[in-house]
Amino acid sequence: MRAHLGDQLVIESPTTGAARRDGEIVGLHHEDGTPPYDVRWADTDEVTLVFPGPDAHIHHVEHGQPNPGDIGRRVADERRRQRLSRGETARRARMSPEYLAYLEERPADPNAATLIRLADALGTTITALRGGGIDLPPGQGHALLHPQLRDLSPHECRARLSTHGVGRIAVSTSDGSPAVVPVNYEVVDDAIVFRTAPDSLPAAAVGTEIAFEVDHVDEALGQGWSVLAVGPAGVVTEPDVVSRLAQRAHTMPWAGGERDLWVSIRPERLTGRRITPAEQ
């Protein structure tokens, strides 16, 4: 049995009634990857020293070779998402703010010990910081033991839409079949706007009532939320408004290409739900 940092240790006894348990390998004690391992268990988030028995096996996560700067960008993005200062993150990770700044701003490939401390400081995993699982759908983590599903108020929905992001629109194709398409969106004056190509599938939304959805999943904590906006979609035609939208846009469409048709959705219904631990 050999493992790498970030691999998953799975214990699944064939004994009737025995529970399956899994966790992320966050520490190696031998350079060749043989046991024992330090494992952060998914059900308790505790780290223990494990000598795997015959009922254990390794699920190897495809890490790949991180490109210079990729890890730093993920660290900076997660830090900003949690609204943590660079100083606070460095304190939690037991490193100097200068080194964290270097890591976030320049090509760097930190060692395993540094990755472990950063993952702990940000409440995420080494695998996530390395970009592992990019080809897997979100939400493969464990559900909360006592989850609470509650509705979000319109104010809470608007707060989670924020100023921009990636969401999905539900439209009908030319043959009448449904389709869901991701788009980079902006929120301007309570309207949800995105740009696309005139002959694209998202452009079919123009002149119809459509649904727009955005969500977030916290894999580590088993929490998440979703917001649904429903309303008519129309083309933004005023030259001054189009120019202002282009200047204020936070990002270019990730799909690339010529996308200069701005579509605006005026939500008539705005609803959302959130999953949290029952005590929150």
Phi, psi and omega in degrees: 000124178227144183219165173240161174302135180094346176293163182254129173263124183243127176245117185218095183283138177288353181297135181301131178086353180286138183277147174276139179224142178214159180196168181268134177283113184249359180207135176247144179250354177224138184297334182276004176080014178274160182298161007274173181229150166271122186238130172265111185285138184291330185276339182237344184067011177274150178253125179227158176277126187236130170254097188299138176262191183291345179268010182249148173214161182259131170257109184282124177271134180285101183277318187071177178264112184297136176287148180306128177093344182297314181297315179300321179294322179292321177298312181297319181295315180293322179298315180293323179298323179272001179059042176261139175285162177296323180295317179294319179296318179296321179297315180297324182271001178055053176216167181282145176302330180294319179291321178297320177298317178298316181297320183284333190253344184228159177301127180204152178228084185296155181284176186297319181298319179295318178298320179298315181294320179293318179298318177296318183295327184260000180067034180232199183237160175300319180302317180295319180294329178277352180088011178294150179079014182295336180265009179252150178289154176289162174090022178269002176285181183276147175287156175294151178293321181227076183282157175233123177255118182228156179282148175262143176285162176305322178297317179293324177297314180297322179297323181281333171298327180058213183264336182190171178165202176240124178230188181230141175246143177256122183226169174254136178281177183297333179267008176089358180277149182283154177211148176238128187231131175283145178218148168280124185240161173233151173249117183227118178052047178070005176256147175261120183236148174212159179244145183209183177267146184303328184260017183270168178296318178301331180294339178294348179287339184300131177084007180232166171272126184232166177251136177238133183227142175220146182208172175213139179238128175261099185299318187293323186257356180067030182241167178179174179210161174215148179232134180238126177244133180233131180179175181285146178249135179219162179277137173275116186249338183294123183304319181295320180292317178299316180297319181293321178297316181297323181287327184271351184300135182282336182203157172281155176304130183298332183288345178074187179081179180281112181223084186245012176264115180268128179244134182244136176245123177259100185299126172261338174226131181227111183227161179198164178220155182220140176253124179221168170300151187300331184281348182277000000 
